[in-house]
Amino acid sequence: MKGFIKLHRRITEWEWYQDVNTKSVFIHVLLNACYDECRFMGSAVERGQYITSITRLSNDLNISHRQVRTALSRLKKTGEIDTQSNNKFTIITLSNYDSYQIDERKVKKQTTSKRQATDTQSTEISKKERKEEDKTNNIFYEKVKTEEIWISQVGMQYHTTKSKVIALLEKFKNHLDITQDYKRTTRDFKTHFVNWLKYNIDDAISGVGDYKWKWKGQAMKQGSIEEYQRDKEAFDKPGFDFQTLI
């Protein structure tokens, strides 16, 4: 295995940094994810994906199957990864892979012979890069909210209107800005949004209109947060198939 990953020191402020198992699984996936063109059992593997299994992760990291599942569940809940499993293996997709992996194909910038000139140039470039990075989330937000087909697909998935999806996109963008999580591509922005919405549905719908929910045998209900929380406490149990809609 060749190459290296880019891991910012800000990871020490990450909410799972003190959780040894979750941190180990995440970094292990980062180190093993496909960074170029990969194939597995005759199928193409996308950049930022890692094909493995619970048993293999357990063996590689010397932790139990239960600890692996708990770590993956936590990473999914906070939007770091998404997973797809079958009876043979699990595909783990890193939601923001390009932020961790340096593209080795980029040509390195030439340095000048004078140290003072080099330092000045590097400082100017660094300031410019930070300035552009600060704008990244807003650029992607403005672009994505005009993609009507994609907006409609998300709306149909969560039984809601386009306007609410756009409101949720803005809320997600604000969440990224607060956490200083700047996306590199439109795809990263959209993937992380869907994961964030999927695993943080209760927080996501707060402040974007009336709540909607249902459970097995019950037609869709709509009402205040107090009514939603009351029914959720009573019916969000095995057998009721309680669903939060938006």
Number of C-alpha atoms within 10 A of each C-alpha: 5 3 10 14 17 14 13 9 8 8 11 10 9 12 10 18 14 11 11 10 19 21 18 17 22 18 13 15 21 23 19 15 23 19 23 10 9 15 11 9 6 7 8 10 20 15 16 23 23 24 19 17 19 18 13 13 18 17 12 11 13 12 15 15 16 11 16 22 16 14 21 21 17 15 21 22 17 17 22 19 24 20 16 10 13 8 6 7 14 15 16 21 25 26 24 22 23 18 17 16 18 15 14 10 6 7 7 7 6 7 12 11 8 8 10 10 12 14 13 11 13 13 12 11 12 12 11 12 11 11 11 10 17 16 13 19 24 18 14 19 19 13 11 18 17 11 10 11 10 14 20 17 13 17 18 12 11 18 14 15 14 19 14 16 21 19 17 20 23 17 18 21 21 15 13 18 17 9 10 13 16 19 27 16 15 16 14 18 23 18 19 23 19 17 19 20 22 16 17 15 15 16 10 18 22 14 12 15 13 13 21 21 18 21 19 12 8 10 9 13 15 15 12 12 16 10 13 20 14 11 15 17 9 11 17 16 11 7 9 14 13 18 16 20 18 24
